[in-house]
Amino acid sequence: MYRRRISGPLLDRIDIHVDVPPVEYRDLAASRPAETSDSVRERVIAARARQGERFKGERFFTNSRMQKRHVKLHCKLDDDGRLLLRQAMDTLGFSARAYDKVLKLSRTIADLEGSSAILPHHVSEAINYRTLDRRLE
C-alpha cells in the first residue's frame, strides 16, 4: 500500500484525503438524479463570497489560509461538535495539525451549506475527509 510510504508530517499538510473505491457497473448504469454542475457552481460562488466577506481586510480570502487566531475566531463548535472532534482525535489518532484542518474544512462545509454556524454534521463530514490520518491497525 502506497499510504505507508507517505510520512505523517507530509500527510498532515494535505487538507482532504479519501479512499475512492472502484465504482460498480450497476452504480454507473443506474439513473439517479444528481446535483447539477450549475447548482454546485452557485454554492461554491456563494461560499467564496462568504469567505471573502469574513476575511475582508486580511491578506487572504479563503478558509484554508486561516492562521491559528482566525481558526479560534471563525471555527467555534457547539458542545456536540467539540465532543465529536475530541472523540475523533482520541480514536483516530489525529495530530494537532489534522485538528486544525478538520476545523477549517468544517467551516468550508458549513459555508457551502449556507450555514453561519459549524454544526456537528459539518464536523462529521470533515472528519470523513481525513481517512488517511487514521491509525493503521
NUVO-904945 format. One record per atom (N, C-alpha, C, O): residue in three letters; atom name; x, y, z. Coordinates in steps of 0.1 Angstrom, whole numbers. Layout:
# NUVO-904945
residuo,atomo,xx,yy,zz
ALA,CA,X,Y,Z
...
***
This chain:
# NUVO-904945
residuo,atomo,xx,yy,zz
MET,N,8,-12,0
MET,CA,0,0,0
MET,C,9,12,0
MET,O,18,13,8
TYR,N,6,22,-9
TYR,CA,14,34,-10
TYR,C,13,43,2
TYR,O,22,51,5
ARG,N,2,42,9
ARG,CA,0,51,21
ARG,C,11,50,31
ARG,O,15,60,37
ARG,N,17,38,32
ARG,CA,28,36,42
ARG,C,41,44,38
ARG,O,50,46,46
ARG,N,41,47,25
ARG,CA,53,54,20
ARG,C,52,70,22
ARG,O,63,76,21
ILE,N,41,75,26
ILE,CA,39,89,28
ILE,C,41,92,43
ILE,O,34,86,52
SER,N,50,101,47
SER,CA,52,103,61
SER,C,40,111,67
SER,O,33,118,60
GLY,N,38,109,80
GLY,CA,28,116,87
GLY,C,28,131,86
GLY,O,18,137,83
PRO,N,40,137,88
PRO,CA,41,152,86
PRO,C,37,157,72
PRO,O,31,167,71
LEU,N,40,149,62
LEU,CA,36,153,48
LEU,C,21,151,47
LEU,O,15,160,41
LEU,N,16,140,51
LEU,CA,2,138,50
LEU,C,-6,148,58
LEU,O,-17,152,53
ASP,N,-1,153,69
ASP,CA,-8,163,77
ASP,C,-10,176,69
ASP,O,-19,184,72
ARG,N,-2,179,59
ARG,CA,-2,191,52
ARG,C,-13,190,40
ARG,O,-15,201,33
ILE,N,-18,179,38
ILE,CA,-29,177,28
ILE,C,-42,179,34
ILE,O,-45,172,44
ASP,N,-50,188,29
ASP,CA,-63,192,36
ASP,C,-73,181,35
ASP,O,-80,177,45
ILE,N,-75,175,23
ILE,CA,-85,164,21
ILE,C,-79,152,15
ILE,O,-72,153,6
HIS,N,-82,140,21
HIS,CA,-78,128,15
HIS,C,-88,117,18
HIS,O,-92,115,30
VAL,N,-92,110,8
VAL,CA,-102,100,10
VAL,C,-98,88,1
VAL,O,-92,89,-10
ASP,N,-103,76,5
ASP,CA,-102,64,-4
ASP,C,-113,65,-14
ASP,O,-124,69,-11
VAL,N,-110,62,-26
VAL,CA,-120,62,-37
VAL,C,-120,47,-42
VAL,O,-112,44,-51
PRO,N,-130,39,-38
PRO,CA,-131,26,-43
PRO,C,-136,25,-57
PRO,O,-142,35,-62
PRO,N,-133,14,-64
PRO,CA,-138,13,-78
PRO,C,-154,14,-78
PRO,O,-160,9,-68
VAL,N,-159,19,-88
VAL,CA,-174,20,-89
VAL,C,-179,8,-96
VAL,O,-174,4,-107
GLU,N,-189,2,-91
GLU,CA,-196,-10,-97
GLU,C,-204,-6,-109
GLU,O,-209,6,-110
TYR,N,-205,-15,-119
TYR,CA,-212,-12,-131
TYR,C,-227,-8,-128
TYR,O,-232,2,-134
ARG,N,-233,-15,-119
ARG,CA,-247,-12,-116
ARG,C,-249,2,-111
ARG,O,-259,8,-113
ASP,N,-239,7,-104
ASP,CA,-240,21,-99
ASP,C,-238,31,-110
ASP,O,-244,41,-110
LEU,N,-229,28,-119
LEU,CA,-226,36,-131
LEU,C,-239,37,-140
LEU,O,-242,47,-145
ALA,N,-245,25,-142
ALA,CA,-256,24,-151
ALA,C,-269,29,-145
ALA,O,-279,32,-152
ALA,N,-270,30,-132
ALA,CA,-283,35,-125
ALA,C,-285,49,-128
ALA,O,-276,57,-129
SER,N,-297,52,-131
SER,CA,-301,66,-133
SER,C,-307,73,-121
SER,O,-319,70,-118
ARG,N,-299,80,-114
ARG,CA,-304,87,-102
ARG,C,-302,102,-104
ARG,O,-292,106,-110
PRO,N,-311,110,-99
PRO,CA,-309,124,-100
PRO,C,-296,128,-92
PRO,O,-294,124,-81
ALA,N,-289,137,-98
ALA,CA,-277,142,-92
ALA,C,-277,158,-92
ALA,O,-284,164,-100
GLU,N,-270,164,-83
GLU,CA,-269,178,-83
GLU,C,-262,183,-96
GLU,O,-252,177,-100
THR,N,-267,193,-102
THR,CA,-262,198,-115
THR,C,-249,205,-112
THR,O,-247,211,-101
SER,N,-241,206,-122
SER,CA,-228,214,-121
SER,C,-231,229,-119
SER,O,-224,235,-111
ASP,N,-242,234,-125
ASP,CA,-246,248,-122
ASP,C,-249,250,-108
ASP,O,-246,261,-102
SER,N,-256,241,-102
SER,CA,-260,242,-88
SER,C,-248,242,-79
SER,O,-247,250,-70
VAL,N,-239,233,-82
VAL,CA,-226,232,-74
VAL,C,-218,245,-76
VAL,O,-213,251,-66
ARG,N,-218,250,-88
ARG,CA,-210,262,-90
ARG,C,-216,274,-82
ARG,O,-209,282,-77
GLU,N,-229,275,-82
GLU,CA,-236,286,-74
GLU,C,-233,285,-59
GLU,O,-230,295,-53
ARG,N,-233,272,-54
ARG,CA,-229,271,-40
ARG,C,-215,275,-37
ARG,O,-212,281,-27
VAL,N,-206,271,-46
VAL,CA,-192,275,-44
VAL,C,-190,290,-45
VAL,O,-183,296,-37
ILE,N,-196,296,-54
ILE,CA,-196,311,-56
ILE,C,-201,317,-43
ILE,O,-194,327,-38
ALA,N,-212,313,-38
ALA,CA,-218,318,-26
ALA,C,-208,316,-14
ALA,O,-206,325,-5
ALA,N,-202,304,-13
ALA,CA,-193,301,-2
ALA,C,-181,310,-3
ALA,O,-176,315,8
ARG,N,-176,312,-15
ARG,CA,-164,320,-16
ARG,C,-167,335,-13
ARG,O,-159,342,-7
ALA,N,-179,339,-16
ALA,CA,-183,353,-12
ALA,C,-184,354,3
ALA,O,-179,365,8
ARG,N,-189,344,10
ARG,CA,-189,344,24
ARG,C,-175,346,30
ARG,O,-173,353,39
GLN,N,-166,338,25
GLN,CA,-153,338,29
GLN,C,-146,351,26
GLN,O,-139,356,35
GLY,N,-149,357,15
GLY,CA,-143,370,11
GLY,C,-148,380,21
GLY,O,-140,389,25
GLU,N,-160,380,25
GLU,CA,-166,390,34
GLU,C,-160,387,48
GLU,O,-156,397,55
ARG,N,-158,375,52
ARG,CA,-153,371,65
ARG,C,-139,376,67
ARG,O,-135,381,77
PHE,N,-131,376,56
PHE,CA,-117,379,57
PHE,C,-113,393,51
PHE,O,-102,395,47
LYS,N,-124,401,50
LYS,CA,-121,414,44
LYS,C,-111,421,53
LYS,O,-112,421,65
GLY,N,-101,427,46
GLY,CA,-90,434,53
GLY,C,-78,425,57
GLY,O,-68,430,62
GLU,N,-80,412,54
GLU,CA,-69,403,57
GLU,C,-61,401,44
GLU,O,-65,406,33
ARG,N,-49,394,45
ARG,CA,-41,392,33
ARG,C,-45,379,26
ARG,O,-38,375,16
PHE,N,-56,373,30
PHE,CA,-60,360,24
PHE,C,-75,361,23
PHE,O,-81,370,29
PHE,N,-81,352,16
PHE,CA,-96,352,15
PHE,C,-103,339,15
PHE,O,-114,338,11
THR,N,-96,328,19
THR,CA,-102,315,20
THR,C,-99,309,33
THR,O,-90,312,40
ASN,N,-108,300,37
ASN,CA,-107,293,50
ASN,C,-94,285,51
ASN,O,-88,284,62
SER,N,-89,279,40
SER,CA,-77,271,41
SER,C,-65,279,46
SER,O,-55,274,50
ARG,N,-65,292,44
ARG,CA,-54,301,47
ARG,C,-54,307,61
ARG,O,-45,314,65
MET,N,-64,303,69
MET,CA,-66,308,83
MET,C,-54,305,91
MET,O,-49,293,91
GLN,N,-49,314,99
GLN,CA,-39,312,109
GLN,C,-47,307,122
GLN,O,-59,307,123
LYS,N,-39,303,132
LYS,CA,-45,298,145
LYS,C,-55,308,151
LYS,O,-66,304,155
ARG,N,-52,320,151
ARG,CA,-61,330,157
ARG,C,-74,332,149
ARG,O,-84,334,155
HIS,N,-73,330,136
HIS,CA,-85,330,128
HIS,C,-94,318,130
HIS,O,-106,319,131
VAL,N,-87,307,132
VAL,CA,-95,294,134
VAL,C,-102,295,147
VAL,O,-114,292,148
LYS,N,-96,301,158
LYS,CA,-102,302,171
LYS,C,-114,312,170
LYS,O,-125,310,177
LEU,N,-113,322,161
LEU,CA,-124,332,160
LEU,C,-136,327,151
LEU,O,-147,329,154
HIS,N,-132,320,140
HIS,CA,-143,316,130
HIS,C,-147,302,130
HIS,O,-156,298,122
CYS,N,-141,293,138
CYS,CA,-144,279,137
CYS,C,-148,274,151
CYS,O,-144,263,156
LYS,N,-157,281,157
LYS,CA,-162,277,170
LYS,C,-172,266,168
LYS,O,-181,266,159
LEU,N,-171,256,177
LEU,CA,-180,245,177
LEU,C,-189,245,189
LEU,O,-186,250,200
ASP,N,-201,239,188
ASP,CA,-210,237,199
ASP,C,-205,225,207
ASP,O,-196,219,203
ASP,N,-212,222,218
ASP,CA,-208,211,226
ASP,C,-207,198,219
ASP,O,-198,190,220
ASP,N,-217,195,211
ASP,CA,-218,183,203
ASP,C,-207,182,193
ASP,O,-200,171,191
GLY,N,-204,193,186
GLY,CA,-193,193,177
GLY,C,-179,191,183
GLY,O,-171,184,178
ARG,N,-177,197,195
ARG,CA,-165,196,203
ARG,C,-163,181,207
ARG,O,-152,176,206
LEU,N,-174,175,212
LEU,CA,-174,161,216
LEU,C,-170,152,204
LEU,O,-162,143,206
LEU,N,-176,154,193
LEU,CA,-174,146,181
LEU,C,-159,147,177
LEU,O,-153,137,174
LEU,N,-154,159,177
LEU,CA,-140,161,173
LEU,C,-130,155,183
LEU,O,-120,150,179
ARG,N,-133,157,196
ARG,CA,-125,151,206
ARG,C,-125,136,205
ARG,O,-114,129,206
GLN,N,-136,130,202
GLN,CA,-137,115,200
GLN,C,-129,111,188
GLN,O,-122,100,189
ALA,N,-129,119,178
ALA,CA,-121,115,166
ALA,C,-106,116,168
ALA,O,-99,108,164
MET,N,-103,127,176
MET,CA,-89,128,179
MET,C,-84,116,187
MET,O,-73,111,185
ASP,N,-92,112,197
ASP,CA,-88,101,206
ASP,C,-88,87,198
ASP,O,-78,80,200
THR,N,-98,85,191
THR,CA,-99,72,185
THR,C,-92,70,172
THR,O,-86,60,169
LEU,N,-91,81,164
LEU,CA,-85,80,151
LEU,C,-70,85,151
LEU,O,-63,83,141
GLY,N,-66,90,162
GLY,CA,-52,94,163
GLY,C,-48,107,155
GLY,O,-37,107,150
PHE,N,-57,116,154
PHE,CA,-54,128,146
PHE,C,-43,136,153
PHE,O,-42,136,165
SER,N,-35,142,145
SER,CA,-25,151,150
SER,C,-31,165,153
SER,O,-42,168,150
ALA,N,-23,174,159
ALA,CA,-27,188,161
ALA,C,-30,195,148
ALA,O,-39,203,147
ARG,N,-21,192,138
ARG,CA,-23,198,125
ARG,C,-36,193,119
ARG,O,-43,201,113
ALA,N,-39,180,120
ALA,CA,-51,175,115
ALA,C,-64,181,121
ALA,O,-74,183,115
TYR,N,-62,184,134
TYR,CA,-73,190,142
TYR,C,-77,204,136
TYR,O,-88,206,133
ASP,N,-66,212,133
ASP,CA,-69,225,126
ASP,C,-75,223,112
ASP,O,-84,230,108
LYS,N,-70,213,105
LYS,CA,-75,210,91
LYS,C,-90,207,92
LYS,O,-98,211,84
VAL,N,-94,199,102
VAL,CA,-108,195,103
VAL,C,-116,207,106
VAL,O,-127,208,101
LEU,N,-111,216,115
LEU,CA,-119,228,118
LEU,C,-121,237,106
LEU,O,-132,242,103
LYS,N,-110,239,98
LYS,CA,-111,247,86
LYS,C,-120,241,76
LYS,O,-128,248,70
LEU,N,-119,228,74
LEU,CA,-128,221,65
LEU,C,-142,221,69
LEU,O,-151,222,61
SER,N,-145,220,82
SER,CA,-158,221,88
SER,C,-164,235,84
SER,O,-176,236,81
ARG,N,-156,245,86
ARG,CA,-161,259,83
ARG,C,-164,260,68
ARG,O,-174,266,65
THR,N,-156,254,59
THR,CA,-159,254,45
THR,C,-172,246,42
THR,O,-180,251,34
ILE,N,-174,235,48
ILE,CA,-186,227,45
ILE,C,-198,235,50
ILE,O,-208,235,43
ALA,N,-197,241,61
ALA,CA,-208,250,66
ALA,C,-211,261,56
ALA,O,-222,264,53
ASP,N,-200,267,51
ASP,CA,-202,278,41
ASP,C,-209,273,29
ASP,O,-217,280,23
LEU,N,-205,261,24
LEU,CA,-211,256,12
LEU,C,-226,253,14
LEU,O,-234,253,5
GLU,N,-230,250,27
GLU,CA,-244,247,30
GLU,C,-251,260,33
GLU,O,-263,260,35
GLY,N,-244,271,34
GLY,CA,-250,284,37
GLY,C,-253,286,52
GLY,O,-261,295,56
SER,N,-246,279,60
SER,CA,-247,279,75
SER,C,-237,289,81
SER,O,-225,288,78
SER,N,-242,298,90
SER,CA,-232,306,97
SER,C,-225,299,108
SER,O,-214,303,113
ALA,N,-232,288,113
ALA,CA,-226,280,124
ALA,C,-221,267,119
ALA,O,-226,262,109
ILE,N,-210,263,125
ILE,CA,-205,249,122
ILE,C,-213,239,131
ILE,O,-212,240,143
LEU,N,-220,231,124
LEU,CA,-229,221,131
LEU,C,-222,207,132
LEU,O,-212,205,124
PRO,N,-226,199,141
PRO,CA,-219,186,142
PRO,C,-219,178,129
PRO,O,-209,171,127
HIS,N,-229,179,120
HIS,CA,-228,171,108
HIS,C,-217,177,98
HIS,O,-212,170,90
HIS,N,-214,190,100
HIS,CA,-202,195,92
HIS,C,-189,190,97
HIS,O,-180,186,89
VAL,N,-188,188,110
VAL,CA,-176,183,117
VAL,C,-175,168,112
VAL,O,-164,164,109
SER,N,-185,161,113
SER,CA,-185,147,109
SER,C,-181,145,95
SER,O,-172,136,92
GLU,N,-186,153,86
GLU,CA,-182,152,72
GLU,C,-167,155,70
GLU,O,-160,148,63
ALA,N,-162,166,77
ALA,CA,-148,169,76
ALA,C,-139,158,81
ALA,O,-129,155,76
ILE,N,-143,152,92
ILE,CA,-136,140,98
ILE,C,-135,129,87
ILE,O,-124,123,86
ASN,N,-145,127,80
ASN,CA,-145,117,70
ASN,C,-136,120,58
ASN,O,-133,111,50
TYR,N,-133,132,56
TYR,CA,-123,136,46
TYR,C,-109,135,50
TYR,O,-100,140,43
ARG,N,-106,129,62
ARG,CA,-93,128,67
ARG,C,-90,113,69
ARG,O,-84,109,79
THR,N,-94,104,59
THR,CA,-93,90,61
THR,C,-79,85,62
THR,O,-76,75,69
LEU,N,-69,91,56
LEU,CA,-55,86,57
LEU,C,-48,90,70
LEU,O,-37,85,72
ASP,N,-54,98,78
ASP,CA,-49,101,91
ASP,C,-51,90,101
ASP,O,-44,89,111
ARG,N,-60,82,98
ARG,CA,-64,72,108
ARG,C,-53,62,111
ARG,O,-45,58,102
ARG,N,-52,58,124
ARG,CA,-42,49,128
ARG,C,-43,36,120
ARG,O,-54,31,118
LEU,N,-32,31,115
LEU,CA,-33,18,108
LEU,C,-33,7,118
LEU,O,-26,6,128
GLU,N,-43,-2,116
GLU,CA,-45,-13,125
GLU,C,-34,-24,123
GLU,O,-34,-34,130
***
